[in-house]
Amino acid sequence: MKGQADAEGKPRDIRVRTFEFAVRVVQLCQYLDGQPGVGRTLWKQLFRAGTGVGANVEEAQAGQSKPDFISKYAIALNERRARLTTGCGSWSPVRSCPKLESASC
């Protein structure tokens, strides 16, 4: 997948990728806050969802055991799916904010 390997072709750490994703979400939320309409209303939920993924990944890194680690990563994945897709309908952050067109996750 695009954006998941570094210049040497090594897989990028999930913690780095989720942090970079959260930074892009914050930038998008700042953009949406300055816009009229529904995007301005959605930015608070998007902020919580987009930054929560990284928090869940960090929590998984501190797992007490391998099953705990796997369980917490599964929670992070499920929350990402639920939070970022529920209720979006046809609204697309990429179409709403050209800054995201070049973003890779």
C-alpha positions as CSV (number, residue, x, y, z in Angstrom):
1,M,0.0,0.0,0.0
2,K,1.1,3.5,-0.7
3,G,2.8,5.3,2.2
4,Q,3.6,2.2,4.2
5,A,7.2,1.8,3.3
6,D,10.1,4.2,3.8
7,A,12.7,5.2,1.2
8,E,14.6,1.9,1.7
9,G,11.4,-0.2,1.3
10,K,11.2,-1.1,4.9
11,P,7.7,-1.1,6.5
12,R,7.0,2.1,8.4
13,D,6.1,1.8,12.0
14,I,2.4,2.0,12.8
15,R,3.0,4.4,15.6
16,V,4.7,6.9,13.2
17,R,1.9,6.4,10.6
18,T,-0.9,7.0,13.1
19,F,0.9,10.1,14.5
20,E,1.3,11.5,11.0
21,F,-2.4,10.7,10.3
22,A,-3.4,12.6,13.5
23,V,-1.4,15.6,12.4
24,R,-3.2,15.6,9.0
25,V,-6.5,15.3,10.8
26,V,-5.7,18.2,13.0
27,Q,-4.8,20.3,10.0
28,L,-8.1,19.3,8.3
29,C,-10.0,20.2,11.4
30,Q,-8.4,23.6,11.5
31,Y,-9.4,24.1,7.8
32,L,-13.0,22.9,8.4
33,D,-13.4,25.2,11.4
34,G,-12.9,28.2,9.2
35,Q,-15.5,27.0,6.6
36,P,-19.2,27.4,6.7
37,G,-21.6,24.5,6.6
38,V,-21.7,20.9,7.7
39,G,-17.9,20.5,7.6
40,R,-17.6,23.0,10.4
41,T,-20.1,21.0,12.5
42,L,-18.3,17.7,11.8
43,W,-14.8,18.7,12.6
44,K,-15.1,18.0,16.4
45,Q,-16.1,14.4,15.7
46,L,-13.4,14.0,13.1
47,F,-10.9,15.4,15.5
48,R,-11.8,12.8,18.2
49,A,-11.9,9.9,15.7
50,G,-8.7,10.8,13.9
51,T,-6.6,11.3,17.0
52,G,-8.2,8.4,18.9
53,V,-6.6,5.9,16.5
54,G,-3.1,6.9,17.5
55,A,-4.1,6.8,21.2
56,N,-5.4,3.3,20.8
57,V,-2.2,2.2,19.1
58,E,-0.1,3.7,21.8
59,E,-2.2,1.8,24.4
60,A,-1.7,-1.4,22.5
61,Q,2.1,-0.9,22.6
62,A,1.8,-1.0,26.4
63,G,-0.1,-4.3,26.4
64,Q,0.7,-6.7,29.3
65,S,0.9,-9.7,27.0
66,K,0.8,-10.7,23.4
67,P,-3.0,-11.5,23.6
68,D,-3.5,-8.1,25.3
69,F,-1.5,-6.4,22.6
70,I,-3.5,-8.1,19.8
71,S,-6.8,-7.3,21.5
72,K,-5.9,-3.6,21.9
73,Y,-4.8,-3.4,18.2
74,A,-8.1,-5.0,17.2
75,I,-10.0,-2.3,19.2
76,A,-8.0,0.4,17.5
77,L,-8.8,-1.1,14.1
78,N,-12.5,-1.5,14.9
79,E,-12.8,2.1,16.3
80,R,-11.1,3.5,13.3
81,R,-13.5,1.8,11.0
82,A,-16.6,2.8,13.0
83,R,-15.6,6.3,13.8
84,L,-14.4,7.3,10.3
85,T,-17.1,5.7,8.3
86,T,-20.3,6.0,10.3
87,G,-22.5,8.8,9.2
88,C,-20.2,10.2,6.5
89,G,-22.5,9.4,3.6
90,S,-21.1,10.8,0.4
91,W,-19.1,13.5,2.2
92,S,-15.4,13.2,1.4
93,P,-12.7,15.0,3.3
94,V,-10.4,14.8,0.3
95,R,-13.0,16.5,-2.0
96,S,-13.6,19.1,0.8
97,C,-10.0,19.9,1.4
98,P,-7.5,19.8,-1.4
99,K,-4.6,19.5,1.1
100,L,-5.5,15.9,1.7
101,E,-5.3,14.8,-1.9
102,S,-1.5,14.2,-1.6
103,A,-1.7,12.6,1.9
104,S,-0.7,9.0,2.3
105,C,-1.5,6.8,5.3
